[in-house]
């Protein structure tokens, strides 16, 4: 285990992994009805244990064992139980999905009637916006940054890379129309893949602007962000440009480079397996044996090294191109909101452990926010959290879009792309803090990190907001 | 054409004329200074490239700011517009020419800001309006000559100043939520969100809690967590306030603790609870009530208090004593109540009860109660010794617990999962004693308690992992230690540990009796004493008082213990040793 000291994987995760190795007998293999009598906390611990065990089996490709674990989990997990039960339900689903992908035919057949309901997705994102303060805080900070950056500007152009929520821009229109130096001409370009959403947005915003007599134009760009044609953004001479990206950039990290390394959908077998087997054998093996294994393992190229430098040749081509294109628009301001988690590890176990923590925090948030019977809560958990978990756990390559990364990586990446950080203003943070306080729940916290803001549940950072300008 | 259309929208009709005239002037004379060829100046072809049909004009600061730029060469009279100069020339019998309306398409003009560092110095960001560029130049790069007599705010553009003077001091914006704004724009930004959230509040009916203070408008989503562990945990941050309470040097800590403006003023509740639990020191609460007691929040404290019976109901496992326990464990736990109603008889009776508890034979139960209260209130990381108290342990807490179990792993996993039905074997005892001795140095009463090993491990861990809010981490860890210590009472070492606790409690009470903690210095002393009894070493006391040193000390302690665990535990495999060393060394575990 010495090698682990330097590896990001185990330094962040080993206690939990070790936990999964601990035998929780006499329970294992006992008749299932017994499981149902566990108290919430015992059950929760047991679920974590089972999930980790199961993930180990999945990573190792031992499907028999994984299947046993899955069956046990399904006895305990439940999408309408306590937080851990709910979480476990989605994590098992994701693990099962990963196993199933080894049989593409089976996987496709089982999902053949599945329809992607974009409208539902939009609804769920709206619910997420309403239930939790995260996006609201991001919007408050973004708007304040825009207002400050656009002081004195007469032509203001905003590009919203995910134009689904008018509330933010309604607030901005109101703020701009009341500027002391007079109202600017405002143009908002919204990018979204659904025309209806953009139409609705246009309607709502135009209405508001008319009410306030603010010269306003909405420029809808229908299409997926990844296929965005910068020309369509119609950035014009003389206008001051601000770009707002809320939870969008991470999907540009997706790349199929991993396919070269991982052929099996159960993927990380060769890389992670060794490590985990090692952990599994911990109780029996001697230190010498371990050291021997470590030296063997140490020689193999570590997947972590690839993922730790953001601009390494692997996997970041798309994001570079996109950031470059945005840079080329010479925005006066760009505000980036991202999930502040490390869900882009190259191995399954890494991602599983990290996402266990961050989704535990998210599920705790929803536990503190909505009743267990709430349908809205169920929807958000299933269709937003659940789908993200599934994507993080079950998918590889270009399919894996939810590649959330920590703020420091974004800072590095944006710096390299020619952006300079603009510290968020005290005033904006004051506003945001008030907003959080208004939730009357001490669990929500806000931290300032070098002029950027990290929004946390308890001590777990969940979202980051940072502002940037074009560095010439 | 993009630029053309945008400027067209931009120019007022009244300025059209002027623009045309300027155009004429510009076409007859070359730009006065620093004439730029926009296409060569730009480095790249940006999407914001000016339309080639647009004429980019760069004026020197002087000509830009000149009020009468058009000078008659005969009498030196200046004119603002060229048309006027031409008419004037007619009087001198000089050749003159008025601009004719042309049917030819007018070439649009954009103007650069003469300031090289300005974004509008870039042709791509040129402004389409001469008046605009003038005002821009004055506002951003000019002298602010106009001063408001009322508020001393300065303006570079006279019209800005006039506009300001009209309204200065006449307006004040107050949001329904109670926030005051002097500027309308700030107010409106605030309102937009305040309103949006108020709508939600209407959707999710709020409970009485949210009615407190000014936050109801913001408080969209608060739902009461009736079975509150997670809510209680939400209060765990108070540990920092606790430190503030205890240390006396409050101001010194403010900046380190961060965000003292949090709604957590209520946190004197758990803070004082901490002391209540150990010293049952009502006087202490009184002393500290005023700086921390913040009206509305007290509601919340009280509320938390009221919720507890449900939780505690589960945990009173010792029938006849339970009511007594209740008062002991419970009221002190929520010291907010007694600090809130300082002087109320409840507070002092709690003291008495607790004291008598120390003296009477109920020690174990009381300790247990106190311990559970501590762990549930303070730490997200613990309360495992009291699983019954937390019907709804949060997922985060469970994960942390699981990680702790993983990190303190040994072959005796069963003991770590007591809740799963196994009891510790006697074979563990030697190991535990050794461990406990180590931890005992730092965490006092744990000396011979059964929970010492696991609890201590956790303690160290939580210190390590909370390196960004160390205060909290430390206090958590203390709470953790306590809970493990007190919680251990099911085993044979019960009496020992209770003895330890009672001993420390006794000194506290004595101390209290002497000094009554009537001033801050006494509080400080109390704290030292407390740290002495809980922490046992000067080192920890230092940590309480000098935050800066804490990290180092913890780090030292952490690694030291990492080694101790491994080396002193005869039954631990060498691999496990490696594990623990690595864990303590790695600093951040979760």
Interface residues (C-beta under 8 A of the other chain):
Chain A: X1 X2 X4 X5 X10 X11 X12 X14 X15 X16 X17 X18 X19 X20 X21 X22 X23 X24 X26 X27 X39 X40 X41 X42 X44 X45 X46 X48 X49 X82 X83 X84 X87 X130 X131 X132 X133 X136 X139 X140 X143 X144 X147 X152 X154 X155 X167 X170 X171 X174 X175 X176 X177 X178 X179 X180 X181 X185 X215 X230 X231 X233 X234 X235 X236 X237 X238 X239 X240 X241 X282 X283 X285 X286 X287 X290 X328 X329 X330 X332 X356 X357 X359 X360 X361 X363 X364 X367 X368 X369 X370 X371 X427 X431 X433 X434 X435 X437 X438 X439 X440 X441 X442 X443 X445 X447 X457 X458 X459 X460
Chain B: X2 X3 X5 X6 X7 X9 X10 X44 X46 X47 X48 X49 X50 X51 X54 X110 X119 X122 X124 X125 X126 X127 X128 X129 X132 X136 X139 X140 X160 X163 X164 X177 X179 X183 X184 X185 X186 X187 X188 X189 X190 X191 X192 X193 X196 X197 X200 X209 X210 X215 X217 X218 X219 X220 X221 X222 X223 X225 X230 X231 X233 X234 X235 X236 X237 X259 X261 X262 X263 X264 X380 X384 X387 X388 X390 X391 X392 X393 X394 X395 X396 X398 X399 X401 X402 X403 X404 X405 X406 X407 X409 X411 X413 X416 X417 X419 X420 X421 X422 X461 X466 X468 X469 X573 X574 X575 X576 X578 X579 X582 X583 X585 X586 X588 X589 X590
